[in-house]
Amino acid sequence: MSNRTIFLDERTYDYLLEVSLDEPGLLRRLRDETAELPQHNMQIGPEQGQFMALLVRLMGAKKALEIGTFTGYSSLCIARALPPGGRLVTCEVNAEWADVARAYWAEAGLEERIELHLAPARDTLDALIDGGGAGTFDFAFIDADKAGYDAYYERALTLVRPGGLICVDNVLWSGAVADASVKDEDTRALRALNRKIHRDRRVDISLVPIGDGLTLARKKDT
């Protein structure tokens, strides 16, 4: 018995997947293909993708935003959870990764549901805001360059509606955020954002120790 979050060793993690993961074959193939890339550690875990899809369904979200597409695994998880007529806007700067994502979206029959912006995310988010998109998104997922997280968070907070949810990935950063001797730019950016969101009266939050740490920030109604 424990009154705190347990540490998952490999055996326990494998058991978690065995008794809870419902991953379609297409998603598994994408995950396996991504595992061959040098940047494979940027891929979210399947249990996290399933968790976010559940959140999208529980919210009844119809319009979602993703900052950082990579090869499209999280995009597929989110898009599959949207209802008919739902829309996911996703931001990516790497065309090679985006091509992998597009192929799997097409195979899943979801390419019409996903709107890819191949451009710096700040430019895309600012254009969405300038185009009247403020307060129109139900759900947002941030998983991109860590130095840009604060800017992405602020823009996402503008774009989601009251009661909408922002998910921020990698907030535990393999434990580096808790190690004062680690002082690289990405780690410092994550530490600063974690503190900021903790104090942010605009949102209700929970930091969930799934994957590399996932902060859930619900935009308050008032």
WOHUWO-V808245 format. One record per residue. N is the residue number from 1. RES is the residue in one small letter. OMEGA is omega in radians with two decimals (* if undefined). D_FIRST is the distance of its C-alpha to the first C-alpha in whole Angstrom. Layout:
N:RES:OMEGA:D_FIRST
N:RES:OMEGA:D_FIRST
This chain:
1:m:3.12:0
2:s:3.08:4
3:n:3.10:7
4:r:-3.13:9
5:t:-3.10:11
6:i:3.01:10
7:f:-3.14:13
8:l:2.99:14
9:d:-3.06:16
10:e:-3.11:19
11:r:-3.14:18
12:t:3.11:15
13:y:3.10:17
14:d:3.11:20
15:y:3.11:18
16:l:3.13:17
17:l:-3.08:21
18:e:-3.02:21
19:v:-3.09:20
20:s:-3.00:21
21:l:3.05:24
22:d:-3.00:27
23:e:3.09:29
24:p:-3.11:33
25:g:-3.14:35
26:l:3.09:37
27:l:3.12:34
28:r:3.11:33
29:r:3.09:37
30:l:3.12:37
31:r:3.13:33
32:d:3.12:35
33:e:3.14:38
34:t:-3.13:37
35:a:3.13:35
36:e:-3.12:38
37:l:3.07:39
38:p:-3.10:39
39:q:-3.02:37
40:h:-3.11:35
41:n:3.07:32
42:m:-3.12:33
43:q:3.05:32
44:i:3.10:29
45:g:-3.10:26
46:p:3.12:26
47:e:3.09:23
48:q:3.08:24
49:g:3.12:27
50:q:3.12:26
51:f:-3.13:24
52:m:3.08:27
53:a:3.09:29
54:l:3.10:27
55:l:3.13:27
56:v:3.13:31
57:r:3.14:31
58:l:3.14:29
59:m:-2.99:32
60:g:-3.09:35
61:a:3.09:36
62:k:-3.09:39
63:k:-3.03:40
64:a:-3.11:38
65:l:3.08:38
66:e:3.11:37
67:i:-3.06:38
68:g:-3.06:38
69:t:-2.98:39
70:f:-3.10:38
71:t:2.95:39
72:g:-3.12:38
73:y:-3.12:34
74:s:3.09:33
75:s:3.13:36
76:l:3.13:36
77:c:-3.12:33
78:i:-3.07:34
79:a:3.12:37
80:r:-3.09:36
81:a:3.12:34
82:l:3.11:37
83:p:3.03:39
84:p:-3.08:43
85:g:3.11:45
86:g:-3.06:42
87:r:3.02:42
88:l:3.01:41
89:v:-3.07:42
90:t:-3.03:41
91:c:3.11:42
92:e:3.10:43
93:v:-3.08:45
94:n:-3.06:45
95:a:-3.12:48
96:e:3.10:47
97:w:-3.13:43
98:a:3.12:44
99:d:3.07:46
100:v:-3.13:43
101:a:-3.11:42
102:r:-3.12:45
103:a:-3.13:45
104:y:3.06:42
105:w:-3.14:42
106:a:3.13:46
107:e:3.13:44
108:a:-3.10:42
109:g:-3.06:45
110:l:-3.07:43
111:e:3.12:46
112:e:-3.10:47
113:r:-3.03:44
114:i:3.14:43
115:e:-3.10:46
116:l:3.02:46
117:h:-3.12:47
118:l:-3.04:48
119:a:3.05:48
120:p:-3.01:47
121:a:-3.14:44
122:r:3.12:45
123:d:-3.14:49
124:t:-3.12:47
125:l:3.11:45
126:d:3.12:48
127:a:3.09:50
128:l:3.13:48
129:i:-3.14:48
130:d:-3.13:52
131:g:3.10:52
132:g:-3.09:51
133:g:-3.12:47
134:a:3.08:45
135:g:-3.08:43
136:t:-3.12:43
137:f:3.12:40
138:d:-2.94:37
139:f:3.06:35
140:a:3.10:35
141:f:-3.12:33
142:i:3.14:34
143:d:-3.06:33
144:a:-3.14:36
145:d:-2.98:38
146:k:3.12:36
147:a:3.13:39
148:g:-3.02:40
149:y:-3.09:36
150:d:3.12:37
151:a:3.13:41
152:y:3.14:39
153:y:-3.12:36
154:e:3.13:39
155:r:3.08:41
156:a:3.13:39
157:l:3.05:38
158:t:-3.02:42
159:l:-3.13:42
160:v:3.12:39
161:r:2.95:39
162:p:-3.04:38
163:g:3.10:35
164:g:-3.02:35
165:l:3.02:32
166:i:3.06:32
167:c:-3.11:29
168:v:-3.03:30
169:d:3.02:28
170:n:-3.04:27
171:v:3.03:26
172:l:2.96:24
173:w:-3.14:27
174:s:3.12:25
175:g:-3.07:24
176:a:-3.13:27
177:v:-3.13:27
178:a:-3.11:25
179:d:-3.06:28
180:a:-3.13:31
181:s:3.13:33
182:v:-2.99:33
183:k:3.10:36
184:d:-3.02:37
185:e:-3.11:38
186:d:-3.13:35
187:t:3.12:33
188:r:3.12:35
189:a:3.13:35
190:l:3.08:32
191:r:-3.10:31
192:a:-3.14:33
193:l:3.09:33
194:n:3.11:29
195:r:-3.12:30
196:k:-3.12:33
197:i:3.11:31
198:h:-3.12:28
199:r:-2.98:32
200:d:-3.11:33
201:r:3.12:34
202:r:-3.03:35
203:v:2.89:32
204:d:-3.01:29
205:i:2.90:26
206:s:3.06:22
207:l:-3.04:22
208:v:-3.12:19
209:p:3.05:18
210:i:-3.07:20
211:g:3.14:22
212:d:-3.12:24
213:g:-3.08:23
214:l:3.06:24
215:t:3.04:25
216:l:-3.12:26
217:a:3.11:29
218:r:3.12:30
219:k:-3.08:34
220:k:-3.12:35
221:d:3.13:37
222:t:*:39
